[in-house]
Structures are given as structure tokens and as C-alpha cells.
Amino acid sequence: MRRPVASPARILPIALVAFLAQASLGCTAPDHGKQVATALSVEGTHWTLVEVAGESVNIPEPGQKAFFQLSPLDHRVTGYSGCNQMNGGYRLDGSSLEFLPIAMTRKYCQATASIEQGFTAALSATNGYRISGSTLELLGEGKPLAKLDGRQAVP
């Protein structure tokens, strides 16, 4: 005996219900504005300079803010000093962090020269770090050299 073949008009609603049920499995209730804390890592985070040698950093408009990012894949640091592009290597062991010699482009920017000098001096003197929330402190002999604000880097 032959079974009746289901008509497309009957299959479509059943398929739609099955699809919606499957899709709803990945849904969660709204968080109503609650922030979910994500721990930032020193590596793979975009760190923007906010303070150096105890002084707030204010880049004149329309300047780009100084920043760096550490790549865990090749142990390279890349960034911008407030005037020049920079890249180099680093060593990381627990809370110890050391920047190896950093290469930079060689532009002179009068408006940001003191920021660049302070930032590169802080990088050279860094031998440790600490993260609190979204703030990274670069440390030299346990004393703060610079503070940076972090955000998750785009992969």
C-alpha cells in the first residue's frame, strides 16, 4: 500500500515551527543593562595610553591616541607612540613584562613630543605590570610608570 505524500502546504508550517524552536535554543533572557565583566589579558588587548609619569595624557585634536598591543602568537608589540608607529618584541613571564628594543618611524611631532618621550621611556623601564578592571599599569621596580585603558582587540 502506498503512503500518501505530504503536500508542501503541510510541510512548510512544520518546518517553520521546527526551525524557530531550534533557533530559540540559543537565545537568552535580556540582561536589562547589566554589564558582564570580561577579564582583560595583557596580551591580545588594545591598550590606550591615559597617563604617563603621573600626568594625564591629552592628545591634541585630531591626533591619534598612543597605544600598543601585544601579540601572543609571535611575542611582538605593535603600536603608536603619539607621533610614530612602533614595533618590537617583548618577554612575558607571569607578572614580569619586558619590552625588547622597539623600532619606530622617525617623524617629529612638536605637539606630542613630550608624550612620546614619556611613553617610550616608560616602555624601556618596564619590568612588570598589573591589571585592575580595564586598566593596565606598567611598572618599573614596582612603581607605576604608565597607565593604559584596555579594550578587547578585534581579531
mmCIF file of the C-alpha atoms, coordinates in Angstrom:
data_MODEL
# 
_entry.id   MODEL 
# 
loop_
_atom_site.group_PDB 
_atom_site.id 
_atom_site.type_symbol 
_atom_site.label_atom_id 
_atom_site.label_alt_id 
_atom_site.label_comp_id 
_atom_site.label_asym_id 
_atom_site.label_entity_id 
_atom_site.label_seq_id 
_atom_site.pdbx_PDB_ins_code 
_atom_site.Cartn_x 
_atom_site.Cartn_y 
_atom_site.Cartn_z 
_atom_site.occupancy 
_atom_site.B_iso_or_equiv 
_atom_site.pdbx_formal_charge 
_atom_site.auth_seq_id 
_atom_site.auth_comp_id 
_atom_site.auth_asym_id 
_atom_site.auth_atom_id 
_atom_site.pdbx_PDB_model_num 
ATOM 1   C CA . MET A 1 1   ? 0.000  0.000  0.000  1.00 0.00 ? 1   MET A CA 1 
ATOM 2   C CA . ARG A 1 2   ? 1.316  3.423  -0.914 1.00 0.00 ? 2   ARG A CA 1 
ATOM 3   C CA . ARG A 1 3   ? 1.742  6.083  1.706  1.00 0.00 ? 3   ARG A CA 1 
ATOM 4   C CA . PRO A 1 4   ? 0.293  9.454  0.893  1.00 0.00 ? 4   PRO A CA 1 
ATOM 5   C CA . VAL A 1 5   ? 2.885  12.091 0.085  1.00 0.00 ? 5   VAL A CA 1 
ATOM 6   C CA . ALA A 1 6   ? 2.695  15.168 2.303  1.00 0.00 ? 6   ALA A CA 1 
ATOM 7   C CA . SER A 1 7   ? 1.838  18.322 0.416  1.00 0.00 ? 7   SER A CA 1 
ATOM 8   C CA . PRO A 1 8   ? 4.210  21.305 0.519  1.00 0.00 ? 8   PRO A CA 1 
ATOM 9   C CA . ALA A 1 9   ? 1.469  23.322 2.244  1.00 0.00 ? 9   ALA A CA 1 
ATOM 10  C CA . ARG A 1 10  ? 1.608  20.939 5.233  1.00 0.00 ? 10  ARG A CA 1 
ATOM 11  C CA . ILE A 1 11  ? 5.426  20.602 5.350  1.00 0.00 ? 11  ILE A CA 1 
ATOM 12  C CA . LEU A 1 12  ? 6.181  24.354 5.382  1.00 0.00 ? 12  LEU A CA 1 
ATOM 13  C CA . PRO A 1 13  ? 4.427  25.165 8.709  1.00 0.00 ? 13  PRO A CA 1 
ATOM 14  C CA . ILE A 1 14  ? 6.015  22.131 10.391 1.00 0.00 ? 14  ILE A CA 1 
ATOM 15  C CA . ALA A 1 15  ? 9.481  23.087 9.104  1.00 0.00 ? 15  ALA A CA 1 
ATOM 16  C CA . LEU A 1 16  ? 8.978  26.688 10.237 1.00 0.00 ? 16  LEU A CA 1 
ATOM 17  C CA . VAL A 1 17  ? 7.991  25.605 13.770 1.00 0.00 ? 17  VAL A CA 1 
ATOM 18  C CA . ALA A 1 18  ? 10.998 23.251 13.948 1.00 0.00 ? 18  ALA A CA 1 
ATOM 19  C CA . PHE A 1 19  ? 13.344 26.000 12.753 1.00 0.00 ? 19  PHE A CA 1 
ATOM 20  C CA . LEU A 1 20  ? 12.030 28.546 15.271 1.00 0.00 ? 20  LEU A CA 1 
ATOM 21  C CA . ALA A 1 21  ? 12.253 26.026 18.110 1.00 0.00 ? 21  ALA A CA 1 
ATOM 22  C CA . GLN A 1 22  ? 15.879 25.222 17.194 1.00 0.00 ? 22  GLN A CA 1 
ATOM 23  C CA . ALA A 1 23  ? 16.797 28.914 16.866 1.00 0.00 ? 23  ALA A CA 1 
ATOM 24  C CA . SER A 1 24  ? 15.297 29.767 20.239 1.00 0.00 ? 24  SER A CA 1 
ATOM 25  C CA . LEU A 1 25  ? 17.578 27.272 21.995 1.00 0.00 ? 25  LEU A CA 1 
ATOM 26  C CA . GLY A 1 26  ? 20.483 29.729 21.603 1.00 0.00 ? 26  GLY A CA 1 
ATOM 27  C CA . CYS A 1 27  ? 18.517 32.688 22.958 1.00 0.00 ? 27  CYS A CA 1 
ATOM 28  C CA . THR A 1 28  ? 18.864 34.022 26.473 1.00 0.00 ? 28  THR A CA 1 
ATOM 29  C CA . ALA A 1 29  ? 16.859 36.469 28.505 1.00 0.00 ? 29  ALA A CA 1 
ATOM 30  C CA . PRO A 1 30  ? 17.901 40.128 28.187 1.00 0.00 ? 30  PRO A CA 1 
ATOM 31  C CA . ASP A 1 31  ? 20.375 41.344 30.805 1.00 0.00 ? 31  ASP A CA 1 
ATOM 32  C CA . HIS A 1 32  ? 18.480 44.633 31.366 1.00 0.00 ? 32  HIS A CA 1 
ATOM 33  C CA . GLY A 1 33  ? 21.622 46.765 31.144 1.00 0.00 ? 33  GLY A CA 1 
ATOM 34  C CA . LYS A 1 34  ? 23.847 44.647 33.371 1.00 0.00 ? 34  LYS A CA 1 
ATOM 35  C CA . GLN A 1 35  ? 27.493 44.713 32.350 1.00 0.00 ? 35  GLN A CA 1 
ATOM 36  C CA . VAL A 1 36  ? 29.172 41.352 32.021 1.00 0.00 ? 36  VAL A CA 1 
ATOM 37  C CA . ALA A 1 37  ? 32.764 41.657 33.217 1.00 0.00 ? 37  ALA A CA 1 
ATOM 38  C CA . THR A 1 38  ? 35.324 40.134 30.897 1.00 0.00 ? 38  THR A CA 1 
ATOM 39  C CA . ALA A 1 39  ? 38.813 39.792 32.293 1.00 0.00 ? 39  ALA A CA 1 
ATOM 40  C CA . LEU A 1 40  ? 41.324 41.502 30.028 1.00 0.00 ? 40  LEU A CA 1 
ATOM 41  C CA . SER A 1 41  ? 44.657 39.866 29.326 1.00 0.00 ? 41  SER A CA 1 
ATOM 42  C CA . VAL A 1 42  ? 47.845 41.851 28.858 1.00 0.00 ? 42  VAL A CA 1 
ATOM 43  C CA . GLU A 1 43  ? 48.213 40.022 25.533 1.00 0.00 ? 43  GLU A CA 1 
ATOM 44  C CA . GLY A 1 44  ? 45.680 40.461 22.754 1.00 0.00 ? 44  GLY A CA 1 
ATOM 45  C CA . THR A 1 45  ? 44.173 43.634 24.232 1.00 0.00 ? 45  THR A CA 1 
ATOM 46  C CA . HIS A 1 46  ? 44.308 47.098 22.665 1.00 0.00 ? 46  HIS A CA 1 
ATOM 47  C CA . TRP A 1 47  ? 45.898 49.305 25.372 1.00 0.00 ? 47  TRP A CA 1 
ATOM 48  C CA . THR A 1 48  ? 45.476 53.092 25.027 1.00 0.00 ? 48  THR A CA 1 
ATOM 49  C CA . LEU A 1 49  ? 47.784 55.397 26.991 1.00 0.00 ? 49  LEU A CA 1 
ATOM 50  C CA . VAL A 1 50  ? 45.928 57.551 29.542 1.00 0.00 ? 50  VAL A CA 1 
ATOM 51  C CA . GLU A 1 51  ? 48.706 58.510 31.970 1.00 0.00 ? 51  GLU A CA 1 
ATOM 52  C CA . VAL A 1 52  ? 52.489 58.606 31.902 1.00 0.00 ? 52  VAL A CA 1 
ATOM 53  C CA . ALA A 1 53  ? 54.816 59.589 34.769 1.00 0.00 ? 53  ALA A CA 1 
ATOM 54  C CA . GLY A 1 54  ? 51.767 60.527 36.853 1.00 0.00 ? 54  GLY A CA 1 
ATOM 55  C CA . GLU A 1 55  ? 50.431 63.006 34.254 1.00 0.00 ? 55  GLU A CA 1 
ATOM 56  C CA . SER A 1 56  ? 47.210 62.589 32.271 1.00 0.00 ? 56  SER A CA 1 
ATOM 57  C CA . VAL A 1 57  ? 47.739 62.232 28.532 1.00 0.00 ? 57  VAL A CA 1 
ATOM 58  C CA . ASN A 1 58  ? 45.818 64.621 26.284 1.00 0.00 ? 58  ASN A CA 1 
ATOM 59  C CA . ILE A 1 59  ? 46.492 64.237 22.578 1.00 0.00 ? 59  ILE A CA 1 
ATOM 60  C CA . PRO A 1 60  ? 45.654 67.434 20.643 1.00 0.00 ? 60  PRO A CA 1 
ATOM 61  C CA . GLU A 1 61  ? 42.825 67.002 18.138 1.00 0.00 ? 61  GLU A CA 1 
ATOM 62  C CA . PRO A 1 62  ? 42.736 65.452 15.578 1.00 0.00 ? 62  PRO A CA 1 
ATOM 63  C CA . GLY A 1 63  ? 45.669 63.345 16.765 1.00 0.00 ? 63  GLY A CA 1 
ATOM 64  C CA . GLN A 1 64  ? 45.618 59.601 17.270 1.00 0.00 ? 64  GLN A CA 1 
ATOM 65  C CA . LYS A 1 65  ? 45.991 58.326 20.818 1.00 0.00 ? 65  LYS A CA 1 
ATOM 66  C CA . ALA A 1 66  ? 49.121 56.442 21.806 1.00 0.00 ? 66  ALA A CA 1 
ATOM 67  C CA . PHE A 1 67  ? 48.545 52.707 22.193 1.00 0.00 ? 67  PHE A CA 1 
ATOM 68  C CA . PHE A 1 68  ? 50.088 49.268 21.974 1.00 0.00 ? 68  PHE A CA 1 
ATOM 69  C CA . GLN A 1 69  ? 49.027 45.677 21.568 1.00 0.00 ? 69  GLN A CA 1 
ATOM 70  C CA . LEU A 1 70  ? 50.955 42.529 22.493 1.00 0.00 ? 70  LEU A CA 1 
ATOM 71  C CA . SER A 1 71  ? 50.611 39.552 20.169 1.00 0.00 ? 71  SER A CA 1 
ATOM 72  C CA . PRO A 1 72  ? 50.865 36.206 21.987 1.00 0.00 ? 72  PRO A CA 1 
ATOM 73  C CA . LEU A 1 73  ? 51.453 34.363 18.701 1.00 0.00 ? 73  LEU A CA 1 
ATOM 74  C CA . ASP A 1 74  ? 54.829 35.907 17.899 1.00 0.00 ? 74  ASP A CA 1 
ATOM 75  C CA . HIS A 1 75  ? 55.613 37.901 21.076 1.00 0.00 ? 75  HIS A CA 1 
ATOM 76  C CA . ARG A 1 76  ? 55.589 41.177 19.157 1.00 0.00 ? 76  ARG A CA 1 
ATOM 77  C CA . VAL A 1 77  ? 54.435 44.577 20.339 1.00 0.00 ? 77  VAL A CA 1 
ATOM 78  C CA . THR A 1 78  ? 52.892 46.954 17.803 1.00 0.00 ? 78  THR A CA 1 
ATOM 79  C CA . GLY A 1 79  ? 51.501 50.391 18.403 1.00 0.00 ? 79  GLY A CA 1 
ATOM 80  C CA . TYR A 1 80  ? 51.645 54.126 18.055 1.00 0.00 ? 80  TYR A CA 1 
ATOM 81  C CA . SER A 1 81  ? 53.639 56.439 20.326 1.00 0.00 ? 81  SER A CA 1 
ATOM 82  C CA . GLY A 1 82  ? 51.579 59.571 19.786 1.00 0.00 ? 82  GLY A CA 1 
ATOM 83  C CA . CYS A 1 83  ? 53.654 60.508 16.749 1.00 0.00 ? 83  CYS A CA 1 
ATOM 84  C CA . ASN A 1 84  ? 55.348 57.396 15.345 1.00 0.00 ? 84  ASN A CA 1 
ATOM 85  C CA . GLN A 1 85  ? 54.461 53.796 14.571 1.00 0.00 ? 85  GLN A CA 1 
ATOM 86  C CA . MET A 1 86  ? 56.369 51.301 16.697 1.00 0.00 ? 86  MET A CA 1 
ATOM 87  C CA . ASN A 1 87  ? 57.033 47.581 16.817 1.00 0.00 ? 87  ASN A CA 1 
ATOM 88  C CA . GLY A 1 88  ? 59.362 45.210 18.565 1.00 0.00 ? 88  GLY A CA 1 
ATOM 89  C CA . GLY A 1 89  ? 59.482 42.211 20.832 1.00 0.00 ? 89  GLY A CA 1 
ATOM 90  C CA . TYR A 1 90  ? 58.631 41.540 24.443 1.00 0.00 ? 90  TYR A CA 1 
ATOM 91  C CA . ARG A 1 91  ? 59.124 38.941 27.167 1.00 0.00 ? 91  ARG A CA 1 
ATOM 92  C CA . LEU A 1 92  ? 56.279 37.967 29.452 1.00 0.00 ? 92  LEU A CA 1 
ATOM 93  C CA . ASP A 1 93  ? 56.594 35.664 32.457 1.00 0.00 ? 93  ASP A CA 1 
ATOM 94  C CA . GLY A 1 94  ? 53.768 35.830 34.988 1.00 0.00 ? 94  GLY A CA 1 
ATOM 95  C CA . SER A 1 95  ? 53.560 39.459 36.107 1.00 0.00 ? 95  SER A CA 1 
ATOM 96  C CA . SER A 1 96  ? 57.003 40.271 34.667 1.00 0.00 ? 96  SER A CA 1 
ATOM 97  C CA . LEU A 1 97  ? 56.978 42.153 31.379 1.00 0.00 ? 97  LEU A CA 1 
ATOM 98  C CA . GLU A 1 98  ? 59.993 43.434 29.484 1.00 0.00 ? 98  GLU A CA 1 
ATOM 99  C CA . PHE A 1 99  ? 59.944 45.285 26.179 1.00 0.00 ? 99  PHE A CA 1 
ATOM 100 C CA . LEU A 1 100 ? 62.844 44.408 23.903 1.00 0.00 ? 100 LEU A CA 1 
ATOM 101 C CA . PRO A 1 101 ? 64.325 47.124 21.658 1.00 0.00 ? 101 PRO A CA 1 
ATOM 102 C CA . ILE A 1 102 ? 61.486 48.849 19.817 1.00 0.00 ? 102 ILE A CA 1 
ATOM 103 C CA . ALA A 1 103 ? 61.811 50.176 16.258 1.00 0.00 ? 103 ALA A CA 1 
ATOM 104 C CA . MET A 1 104 ? 59.940 53.360 15.385 1.00 0.00 ? 104 MET A CA 1 
ATOM 105 C CA . THR A 1 105 ? 59.317 55.579 12.412 1.00 0.00 ? 105 THR A CA 1 
ATOM 106 C CA . ARG A 1 106 ? 61.194 58.873 12.746 1.00 0.00 ? 106 ARG A CA 1 
ATOM 107 C CA . LYS A 1 107 ? 58.710 61.747 12.418 1.00 0.00 ? 107 LYS A CA 1 
ATOM 108 C CA . TYR A 1 108 ? 58.889 64.748 14.711 1.00 0.00 ? 108 TYR A CA 1 
ATOM 109 C CA . CYS A 1 109 ? 55.610 65.990 16.156 1.00 0.00 ? 109 CYS A CA 1 
ATOM 110 C CA . GLN A 1 110 ? 56.079 69.031 18.341 1.00 0.00 ? 110 GLN A CA 1 
ATOM 111 C CA . ALA A 1 111 ? 52.574 68.838 19.842 1.00 0.00 ? 111 ALA A CA 1 
ATOM 112 C CA . THR A 1 112 ? 53.060 65.279 21.133 1.00 0.00 ? 112 THR A CA 1 
ATOM 113 C CA . ALA A 1 113 ? 56.849 65.066 21.594 1.00 0.00 ? 113 ALA A CA 1 
ATOM 114 C CA . SER A 1 114 ? 56.670 65.011 25.411 1.00 0.00 ? 114 SER A CA 1 
ATOM 115 C CA . ILE A 1 115 ? 54.001 62.294 25.359 1.00 0.00 ? 115 ILE A CA 1 
ATOM 116 C CA . GLU A 1 116 ? 56.075 60.164 23.008 1.00 0.00 ? 116 GLU A CA 1 
ATOM 117 C CA . GLN A 1 117 ? 59.235 60.643 25.084 1.00 0.00 ? 117 GLN A CA 1 
ATOM 118 C CA . GLY A 1 118 ? 57.427 59.748 28.309 1.00 0.00 ? 118 GLY A CA 1 
ATOM 119 C CA . PHE A 1 119 ? 55.702 56.724 26.759 1.00 0.00 ? 119 PHE A CA 1 
ATOM 120 C CA . THR A 1 120 ? 58.855 55.283 25.196 1.00 0.00 ? 120 THR A CA 1 
ATOM 121 C CA . ALA A 1 121 ? 60.810 55.889 28.420 1.00 0.00 ? 121 ALA A CA 1 
ATOM 122 C CA . ALA A 1 122 ? 58.087 54.021 30.351 1.00 0.00 ? 122 ALA A CA 1 
ATOM 123 C CA . LEU A 1 123 ? 58.245 51.105 27.901 1.00 0.00 ? 123 LEU A CA 1 
ATOM 124 C CA . SER A 1 124 ? 62.038 50.930 28.213 1.00 0.00 ? 124 SER A CA 1 
ATOM 125 C CA . ALA A 1 125 ? 61.907 50.940 32.029 1.00 0.00 ? 125 ALA A CA 1 
ATOM 126 C CA . THR A 1 126 ? 59.032 48.431 32.357 1.00 0.00 ? 126 THR A CA 1 
ATOM 127 C CA . ASN A 1 127 ? 59.790 45.178 34.140 1.00 0.00 ? 127 ASN A CA 1 
ATOM 128 C CA . GLY A 1 128 ? 56.317 44.321 35.425 1.00 0.00 ? 128 GLY A CA 1 
ATOM 129 C CA . TYR A 1 129 ? 52.631 45.074 35.142 1.00 0.00 ? 129 TYR A CA 1 
ATOM 130 C CA . ARG A 1 130 ? 49.317 44.827 36.932 1.00 0.00 ? 130 ARG A CA 1 
ATOM 131 C CA . ILE A 1 131 ? 45.750 44.849 35.595 1.00 0.00 ? 131 ILE A CA 1 
ATOM 132 C CA . SER A 1 132 ? 42.802 46.152 37.570 1.00 0.00 ? 132 SER A CA 1 
ATOM 133 C CA . GLY A 1 133 ? 39.495 46.107 35.708 1.00 0.00 ? 133 GLY A CA 1 
ATOM 134 C CA . SER A 1 134 ? 40.233 47.634 32.314 1.00 0.00 ? 134 SER A CA 1 
ATOM 135 C CA . THR A 1 135 ? 43.370 49.477 33.471 1.00 0.00 ? 135 THR A CA 1 
ATOM 136 C CA . LEU A 1 136 ? 46.906 48.247 32.811 1.00 0.00 ? 136 LEU A CA 1 
ATOM 137 C CA . GLU A 1 137 ? 49.719 49.714 34.891 1.00 0.00 ? 137 GLU A CA 1 
ATOM 138 C CA . LEU A 1 138 ? 53.230 49.360 33.544 1.00 0.00 ? 138 LEU A CA 1 
ATOM 139 C CA . LEU A 1 139 ? 55.617 49.032 36.488 1.00 0.00 ? 139 LEU A CA 1 
ATOM 140 C CA . GLY A 1 140 ? 59.315 49.721 36.921 1.00 0.00 ? 140 GLY A CA 1 
ATOM 141 C CA . GLU A 1 141 ? 60.762 48.266 40.116 1.00 0.00 ? 141 GLU A CA 1 
ATOM 142 C CA . GLY A 1 142 ? 57.193 48.051 41.454 1.00 0.00 ? 142 GLY A CA 1 
ATOM 143 C CA . LYS A 1 143 ? 56.402 51.739 40.817 1.00 0.00 ? 143 LYS A CA 1 
ATOM 144 C CA . PRO A 1 144 ? 53.804 52.889 38.257 1.00 0.00 ? 144 PRO A CA 1 
ATOM 145 C CA . LEU A 1 145 ? 55.319 54.253 35.039 1.00 0.00 ? 145 LEU A CA 1 
ATOM 146 C CA . ALA A 1 146 ? 52.226 54.491 32.851 1.00 0.00 ? 146 ALA A CA 1 
ATOM 147 C CA . LYS A 1 147 ? 48.525 53.634 32.853 1.00 0.00 ? 147 LYS A CA 1 
ATOM 148 C CA . LEU A 1 148 ? 46.626 52.390 29.846 1.00 0.00 ? 148 LEU A CA 1 
ATOM 149 C CA . ASP A 1 149 ? 42.955 51.709 29.231 1.00 0.00 ? 149 ASP A CA 1 
ATOM 150 C CA . GLY A 1 150 ? 42.134 48.379 27.602 1.00 0.00 ? 150 GLY A CA 1 
ATOM 151 C CA . ARG A 1 151 ? 39.505 47.103 25.254 1.00 0.00 ? 151 ARG A CA 1 
ATOM 152 C CA . GLN A 1 152 ? 39.254 43.713 23.658 1.00 0.00 ? 152 GLN A CA 1 
ATOM 153 C CA . ALA A 1 153 ? 41.138 43.728 20.371 1.00 0.00 ? 153 ALA A CA 1 
ATOM 154 C CA . VAL A 1 154 ? 39.338 42.905 17.150 1.00 0.00 ? 154 VAL A CA 1 
ATOM 155 C CA . PRO A 1 155 ? 40.631 39.529 15.906 1.00 0.00 ? 155 PRO A CA 1 
# 
